[in-house]
Amino acid sequence: MDFNKLTDEEKRVIENKGTERPFSGEYNDFYEEGTFICKKCNTPLYTSKSKFSSGCGWPSFDDNLEDAVKRVPNADGRRIEIVCSNCGGHLGHVFQGEGFTSKNTRHCVNSVSLSFKK
């Protein structure tokens, strides 16, 4: 499978499970209509309809597109990591029970792991 060429920072986050600084990502306060796709493989992950403001410093979504995101236990044993189901690229973490939306789910995603299509 061919993947997009990644910058060193994108590799640090997507391939090495890093985290971008809070409030620094291009999609944190971004609310255009469209689809957020995986930066590494272009798989559609989230629609703008599922994005909401959580105030956490990273883009937040309460739902992913069907079968687009895989949940795996984080190495620290306390959190659940989310990765692209197609390429395994690190997206961020998912949290439940915070009450931000009626779905009670927050996908906390690194902007650097995403691209956007209108």
The 8 nearest C-alpha neighbors of each residue, nearest first, counted from 0:
[[1, 2, 40, 86, 85, 3, 39, 41],
 [0, 2, 3, 40, 39, 4, 86, 41],
 [3, 1, 40, 39, 4, 0, 41, 86],
 [2, 4, 39, 40, 5, 1, 38, 41],
 [3, 5, 2, 6, 39, 38, 10, 9],
 [6, 4, 9, 10, 3, 7, 39, 8],
 [5, 7, 9, 8, 10, 4, 11, 3],
 [6, 8, 10, 9, 11, 5, 12, 4],
 [9, 7, 11, 10, 6, 12, 5, 111],
 [8, 10, 6, 12, 11, 7, 5, 13],
 [9, 11, 14, 7, 13, 8, 12, 5],
 [12, 10, 15, 8, 9, 17, 14, 13],
 [11, 13, 17, 16, 9, 10, 15, 18],
 [12, 14, 89, 88, 10, 16, 9, 15],
 [13, 15, 10, 16, 88, 12, 11, 89],
 [14, 16, 11, 12, 17, 13, 10, 89],
 [17, 15, 12, 89, 13, 14, 11, 18],
 [16, 18, 12, 11, 15, 19, 13, 14],
 [19, 17, 12, 20, 109, 16, 91, 11],
 [18, 20, 109, 21, 17, 12, 24, 23],
 [19, 21, 23, 22, 18, 24, 56, 57],
 [22, 20, 56, 23, 57, 19, 24, 55],
 [21, 23, 56, 24, 57, 27, 20, 55],
 [24, 22, 21, 20, 25, 19, 56, 27],
 [25, 23, 110, 26, 27, 22, 111, 57],
 [24, 26, 27, 110, 23, 29, 28, 111],
 [27, 25, 29, 110, 24, 28, 58, 57],
 [26, 28, 58, 57, 24, 29, 25, 56],
 [29, 27, 26, 30, 25, 58, 52, 24],
 [30, 28, 26, 27, 31, 25, 58, 50],
 [31, 29, 32, 28, 47, 50, 26, 51],
 [32, 30, 29, 33, 47, 117, 34, 115],
 [33, 31, 47, 117, 30, 34, 48, 46],
 [32, 34, 117, 47, 116, 46, 31, 35],
 [33, 35, 46, 116, 115, 45, 47, 36],
 [34, 36, 115, 45, 114, 44, 46, 43],
 [37, 35, 43, 44, 114, 41, 42, 113],
 [36, 38, 41, 113, 42, 39, 40, 112],
 [39, 37, 113, 112, 114, 41, 40, 36],
 [38, 40, 3, 37, 2, 41, 88, 5],
 [39, 41, 2, 37, 42, 38, 3, 86],
 [42, 40, 37, 36, 38, 39, 43, 114],
 [41, 43, 37, 36, 40, 44, 85, 67],
 [44, 42, 36, 35, 41, 45, 37, 34],
 [45, 43, 36, 67, 64, 63, 35, 42],
 [46, 44, 63, 35, 64, 34, 43, 47],
 [47, 45, 34, 48, 49, 33, 35, 44],
 [46, 48, 50, 32, 49, 33, 34, 45],
 [49, 47, 46, 50, 32, 51, 45, 33],
 [48, 50, 60, 47, 61, 62, 46, 51],
 [51, 49, 60, 47, 48, 59, 61, 52],
 [52, 50, 59, 60, 53, 49, 61, 58],
 [51, 53, 54, 59, 50, 58, 28, 55],
 [52, 54, 55, 51, 59, 99, 56, 58],
 [53, 55, 56, 52, 57, 59, 22, 27],
 [54, 56, 53, 57, 21, 22, 52, 58],
 [57, 55, 22, 21, 54, 27, 58, 23],
 [56, 58, 27, 55, 21, 108, 107, 109],
 [59, 57, 27, 108, 26, 107, 110, 109],
 [60, 58, 107, 106, 50, 51, 105, 57],
 [59, 61, 50, 106, 49, 105, 62, 51],
 [60, 62, 105, 104, 49, 106, 102, 50],
 [63, 61, 60, 49, 64, 45, 104, 106],
 [64, 62, 45, 44, 65, 68, 67, 61],
 [63, 65, 44, 45, 67, 66, 62, 43],
 [64, 66, 67, 63, 68, 44, 62, 45],
 [65, 67, 68, 64, 84, 69, 63, 44],
 [68, 66, 84, 44, 64, 65, 83, 63],
 [69, 67, 83, 84, 82, 66, 81, 63],
 [68, 70, 84, 82, 81, 83, 71, 67],
 [71, 69, 81, 80, 79, 82, 68, 72],
 [70, 72, 80, 79, 73, 81, 69, 82],
 [71, 73, 79, 80, 76, 78, 74, 70],
 [74, 72, 79, 80, 78, 75, 76, 71],
 [73, 75, 76, 72, 77, 78, 80, 79],
 [76, 74, 73, 77, 78, 72, 79, 80],
 [77, 75, 74, 73, 78, 72, 79, 80],
 [78, 76, 75, 73, 79, 72, 74, 80],
 [79, 77, 73, 76, 80, 72, 75, 92],
 [80, 78, 72, 73, 92, 71, 93, 70],
 [79, 81, 92, 73, 71, 70, 91, 72],
 [82, 80, 70, 92, 91, 90, 69, 68],
 [83, 81, 89, 90, 87, 88, 69, 68],
 [82, 84, 87, 68, 88, 85, 86, 67],
 [85, 83, 68, 69, 67, 87, 86, 82],
 [84, 86, 83, 87, 42, 67, 40, 88],
 [85, 87, 88, 83, 84, 40, 39, 82],
 [88, 86, 83, 82, 84, 85, 89, 69],
 [87, 89, 13, 83, 82, 86, 14, 90],
 [90, 88, 13, 82, 16, 91, 14, 87],
 [89, 91, 82, 108, 81, 112, 109, 88],
 [92, 90, 108, 81, 107, 80, 109, 89],
 [93, 91, 80, 81, 107, 79, 106, 108],
 [92, 94, 106, 105, 79, 107, 80, 81],
 [93, 95, 105, 104, 106, 92, 96, 97],
 [96, 94, 104, 103, 97, 105, 93, 98],
 [95, 97, 103, 98, 104, 94, 99, 105],
 [96, 98, 99, 95, 103, 104, 94, 105],
 [99, 97, 103, 100, 96, 101, 104, 102],
 [98, 100, 97, 103, 53, 101, 104, 105],
 [101, 99, 103, 102, 98, 61, 104, 97],
 [100, 102, 103, 98, 99, 104, 61, 96],
 [103, 101, 100, 104, 61, 62, 98, 99],
 [104, 102, 98, 96, 100, 101, 95, 97],
 [103, 105, 95, 61, 102, 94, 96, 106],
 [106, 104, 61, 94, 60, 93, 59, 107],
 [105, 107, 93, 60, 59, 108, 92, 61],
 [106, 108, 59, 92, 91, 105, 93, 58],
 [109, 107, 91, 90, 58, 106, 57, 110],
 [108, 110, 111, 112, 91, 90, 57, 19],
 [111, 109, 24, 112, 113, 26, 25, 108],
 [110, 112, 109, 113, 9, 24, 12, 19],
 [113, 111, 38, 110, 109, 90, 13, 37],
 [114, 112, 38, 37, 110, 111, 36, 35],
 [113, 115, 36, 38, 35, 37, 116, 112],
 [114, 116, 35, 34, 36, 113, 117, 33],
 [117, 115, 34, 33, 35, 114, 36, 32],
 [116, 33, 32, 34, 115, 31, 35, 47]]
